Amino acid sequence: MAKTLHLDIVTPEKPTASLEVEEVSLPAAEGEMGVLPGHMPYVTALKPGELRYHKDGKVELLAISGGFAEVRGDSVLVLAETAEMAVEIDVKRAENKIQEASQAIKAQSMEQVDVDKMRAELMMEIVRLRVGNKAGKR
């Protein structure tokens, strides 16, 4: 059995990563999912959350907005609307966006569709903040 698996992370804007890793943890819709080399084939929806991968004894973090993942034995393909490396996240900006979205939701002067959109944006900014803060602690 191989000791690594190939990880591709693709967004509409650009490929974010294409590398060999030892392990991947995904924010699957059913809960966190770990993938090691030789994993059975699997397709799952992803929710907004933290994607982690292990490479050369280090753990790297990304904030993803959801999407889909396909696992094929020794490869993982992640298709996400957005994916940001933890070190690229502007924590201050995320904090400000959370504040703005929270105030807009509390105001409830928007139509329900707008409130739902704001809640989704709020959830993603919380994920970004959590991942960005973890990167700062390493």
Protein Blocks (a to p, Z undefined) as FASTA:
>chain_A
ZZbdcdddddfkbcfbdcddfbdcdddfkbccdddehiacdddddddddddddeehiacd
dddebdcdddehjaccdddfbdcdfklpcfklmmmmmmmmmmmmmnopacfklmmmmmmm
mmmmmmmmmmmmmmmmZZ
